[in-house]
Amino acid sequence: MELILALILFFWGLFMVRFPDVVWHLQHFLHVRGGEPTDFYLITTRISGGICMIVAVVCCGILFFG
C-alpha cells in the first residue's frame, strides 16, 4: 500500500513539473474566468513537484532498503 502511495506522489510531482499551468487550471477553474497563472506560481509549482518526486523516491528507498 505504501508503495502505491509513493508512486502516486511521484507521478503527481512529475505532472506538476511538466504541466504547472494545467495544475493551476485544475485548482482554479471554478474561481477564475479566463485567468492565467503568474510566473511565480509556475516556478513554485515546479519546485513543489520536484520536492514531491524526491520525497517519493526517498519513501521507496526506505520501503525497499530500510
Secondary structure, DSSP 4 states (H G I P E B T S, - for coil): -HHHHHHHHHHHHHHHHH-HHHHHHHHHTTT-SS----HHHHHHHHHHHHHHHHHHHHHHHHHHH-
